[in-house]
Amino acid sequence: MRPKHAWMRETYQKSVEKMPERPVLHKTLSDIEPEPLYTPEDLKDFNYEEKLGYPGEYPYTRGVYGSMYRSKLWTMRMFAGFGTAEQTNERFKKLLEAGQTGLSTAFDLPTLMGYDADHPLAKGEVGKMGVAVSSLADMEILFDGIDLEKVTTSMTINAPANAIWAMYLAMAKKKGYDWKKLGGTIQNDILKEFIAQKEFIFPPEPSTKLVIDTFEWGPKHVPRWNFISVSGYHIREAGATAVQELAFTLADGFEYVEWALKRGLDIDEFAPRISFFFDVHNDFFEEIAKFRAARRIWAREMRERYGAKNPRSWMLRTHAQTAGVSLTAQQPLNNIARVAIQALAAVLGGTNSLHTDAYDEALALPTEEAAKIALRTQQIIAYETGVTHTIDPLAGSYYVEWLTDKIEAEAMRYIEEIRRMGGVIKGIESGYFLREIADASYKYQKEVESGERIIVGVNAFQDDEDVEVPLLQVDPEVERVQCERLARVRRERDPERAKEALEGLRQAAVEDRNTMPHFVECALAYCTLGEMMDVLREVYGVYEEPVMV
Amino acid sequence: MERRIRVLIAKPGLDGHDRGAKVVARALRDAGMEVIYTGLRQTPEMIVSAALQEDVDAIGLSILSGAHLHYFREVKRLLDEQNASDILLFGGGIIPDEDIPKLQEIGVARAFGPGTPTQEIVDFLKQAVPQRWSAQQDR
């Protein structure tokens, strides 16, 4: 075969002389510069078995399940939550009626930060960015009339994850469900909060200790539950590149594994229940390559470095969400196209679960109509495009394989660097992650403002037409309703039982024992979220991050 | 020696999404302004007291949680209470168009929506702050 450089010289250059290359940035969102063409030359040393293998088999590059979407489509899981527990319950039911296959709960900021709805800092925030859950009473309403054995529930909760999970389990118990039959996920990834989303309460070490409590307790009591979803999504949204997202997320995953091993847990008992969550952004092939590289790295490190023997410990199972940060407030209907393309990339990347953003989310929380179009987008990909016929259909593309290798190598460089600095918590405390992400996001912003990166409708193809987008309004009454319910809970519960439960939690934290059984008891005793978190604030203290621009 | 514009960038409330705040802070700094970034989870009281202490010309609030009306109202009220109403108040985040008039009523000079070029914010401050300086000299 004639070498590529010969073609470049003889044919490509001539073509460019006649018709110059367009003056656009030929760079992925991770600053990788693809060449004009890829050929077998670029995969000279490509060992199929080592790099790809078969779906459902190590190294899982081509997918974690043997028959992938031919047997079971990805879970269509739309993130929803606003206002009161009643309002979100209603939205849940509507999404299930529309054919959604799993629930995903968005909590409001006070809940995410471990404050009750009637805390002074909650003022103006109750029910705004998600649903307010301050006690078991709210949880009971939130899932009223939903069959918990038929759906799996995902809950996006981090610093107070133990408490919120305990409330869910207490609610299920009171309704007569067997925990062994419940499926779902709590995000519970505190490390990425310190790196990106900033919804932390306690310092990194005790925060990680609380996560490991779920690693230890979960598999014994709620075996089908993913007690963590190690998340790159927020890291990406904060401005990281695809490579940084991949590297920092996997580094977080390895950090948890190391903590769990230090506690003396058996890797093959907890690792199968670790799940992941990635962003899926605009650079189509880079995103597909990222998902494939993620599975390969996780499988290899789990088997080779950490010595996991159970194949389920090697599988990186992941949820994906289209990139909220890529949505534009200008010409918002264009977002429907962006979301469709991103969702297609996630599917071609072999995701196991997917949330598609609604087109109005650069403006407000999604209306019902917008959320429905986003779900229909997934259904169109699943049922009309034919991409589900064959597994990992882009495997063997010279470009996709080259890019998968490239992203893996770049991500491993970062992972090694983090290992050299002594792990993720060291990097958090030194401000390493904050600096890396702030630099990347500023660089991106400069590329957009200089016009090097085109965003349709924002810095090119603008129009002055105002599109009227109906926006979801959160009822200002929410705060009052939630506070009243909370007051009733405090009035009507058994005060002795609540006090004892909180004391039990305090003792467990002080004595460094597993807190989960105590969280469950607190939830059953109708202790509020704020009360539980306050106990731990006293024991662990609170965290202030290094301030840097 | 040209007088430098001093700006306080703050994240009020519980919302920790600080990508925009940090990008704007850097852009203002690159444009030659002195920028004080207060970090996360500031109460309106903390923000106003930092603004007075640092003697800033303008305060920029970044809010993505939907609680913007509440926080702008509070910060404005405290500024008025401290006789500091001439400090320019501006902001950005996920702010729907229909809330812009409400923010203007509160006394917010400008609210910049998603996708605003940072240059637009720089130009706005370079125009509005010197006006404030001349108004001060006239007093």
Chai-1 contact restraints between the chains, C-beta under 6 A:
chainA,res_idxA,chainB,res_idxB,connection_type,confidence,min_distance_angstrom,max_distance_angstrom,comment,restraint_id
A,L109,B,L14,contact,1.0,0.0,6.0,A-B,restraint_1
A,L109,B,S65,contact,1.0,0.0,6.0,A-B,restraint_2
A,M113,B,L14,contact,1.0,0.0,6.0,A-B,restraint_3
A,G124,B,A67,contact,1.0,0.0,6.0,A-B,restraint_4
A,G124,B,H70,contact,1.0,0.0,6.0,A-B,restraint_5
A,E125,B,L14,contact,1.0,0.0,6.0,A-B,restraint_6
A,E125,B,A67,contact,1.0,0.0,6.0,A-B,restraint_7
A,K128,B,S65,contact,1.0,0.0,6.0,A-B,restraint_8
A,K128,B,G66,contact,1.0,0.0,6.0,A-B,restraint_9
A,K128,B,A67,contact,1.0,0.0,6.0,A-B,restraint_10
A,M129,B,S65,contact,1.0,0.0,6.0,A-B,restraint_11
A,M129,B,G66,contact,1.0,0.0,6.0,A-B,restraint_12
A,Q197,B,G16,contact,1.0,0.0,6.0,A-B,restraint_13
A,K198,B,G16,contact,1.0,0.0,6.0,A-B,restraint_14
A,K198,B,L40,contact,1.0,0.0,6.0,A-B,restraint_15
A,E199,B,G16,contact,1.0,0.0,6.0,A-B,restraint_16
A,A238,B,R19,contact,1.0,0.0,6.0,A-B,restraint_17
A,G239,B,R19,contact,1.0,0.0,6.0,A-B,restraint_18
A,T328,B,G115,contact,1.0,0.0,6.0,A-B,restraint_19
A,A329,B,G113,contact,1.0,0.0,6.0,A-B,restraint_20
A,A329,B,P114,contact,1.0,0.0,6.0,A-B,restraint_21
A,A329,B,G115,contact,1.0,0.0,6.0,A-B,restraint_22
A,Q330,B,G115,contact,1.0,0.0,6.0,A-B,restraint_23
A,A362,B,P114,contact,1.0,0.0,6.0,A-B,restraint_24
A,L363,B,P96,contact,1.0,0.0,6.0,A-B,restraint_25
A,A364,B,P96,contact,1.0,0.0,6.0,A-B,restraint_26
A,A438,B,K22,contact,1.0,0.0,6.0,A-B,restraint_27
A,S441,B,R19,contact,1.0,0.0,6.0,A-B,restraint_28
A,S441,B,V23,contact,1.0,0.0,6.0,A-B,restraint_29
A,Y442,B,V23,contact,1.0,0.0,6.0,A-B,restraint_30
A,Y442,B,R26,contact,1.0,0.0,6.0,A-B,restraint_31
A,Q445,B,V23,contact,1.0,0.0,6.0,A-B,restraint_32
A,E449,B,P117,contact,1.0,0.0,6.0,A-B,restraint_33
A,V458,B,G115,contact,1.0,0.0,6.0,A-B,restraint_34
A,L471,B,P96,contact,1.0,0.0,6.0,A-B,restraint_35
A,V547,B,G39,contact,1.0,0.0,6.0,A-B,restraint_36
A,V549,B,K22,contact,1.0,0.0,6.0,A-B,restraint_37
A,V549,B,A25,contact,1.0,0.0,6.0,A-B,restraint_38
A,V549,B,R26,contact,1.0,0.0,6.0,A-B,restraint_39
A,V549,B,Y37,contact,1.0,0.0,6.0,A-B,restraint_40
